[in-house]
Amino acid sequence: MAVVEKTALLDEKMSEVFDWSDASLPVRDALWDHFMESNGHNTDETEASMKEVDAKSDAEVRSYVEENLKK
């Protein structure tokens, strides 16, 4: 049985997933940058936040990005 990655969206380019973005970096990297900026560049907190994101579905991640990264 093949293992399906639950959050494949995280590895897609921002511009391919969101029509409002022109960023070529993966969603995962955009979220990392977002968390680093929001917590004063605390790597431990950012890692914890990313673990929470990894546990979410693609729909939940998409919703979070729309609410928090869309400018």
N, C-alpha and C positions, 0 to 999 in steps of 0.2 A: 504494500500500500504506500502510495506517495504521500509525503508530508507536504501539506499546503501551508504556506506562510500566511498567518492570519492578517498581517498588516502589510500587504504588498504595496499599498499606497505610499508607505513611507519611503520606498526606494524609487518612486517616480519623480520626475522633474516637476518642480512647482508649476512651471509654465504649461506642462502637459495636463496637469490635474485641474488647475484653476485658471479660468480665462482672464481673470483680473491680474494675474502675475506674469511678469516677463523674466523671472529669475530662472536660471538654468540649474540651480543647485537642487538636490533631492529634498523632498518634504522633511525627511529626517534631519538634515542639516539645518534647514530653516527653523525647525522647532528647537534644535539645540541652541542656535544663535538667539532665538527668542527667550528661551529659559535663562541663558547666560546673562543677557541684558537685564532681564526682570529681577534677577536675584543677586546682582552685584558681582557677577562672574564667579560664583561659588560652584566649583565643579561637582562637589558632592551632592548639592541640592539639584543641580541640573541632571546628574545621573539618575537620581531618585525620580525626578519628574519624567525623564525619558522612559524609565521602567514602567511608570504608570501609563504612558502613552502606548508602549508596546503591548500592554494588556487590553487595549481598546480595539474595537472593530474599525474597519476602514471608514464606516459611516460616522462613527464617533470622532475619529481623527479628523475627517473632513470638516465636521461641524466645529470642532475646536479651532482648526486653522481659519475657517471662515470668520469666526467670532473674534479671534485674537491676532491674526496676522494680516488680515485684509485691511488696507489703508485707504 
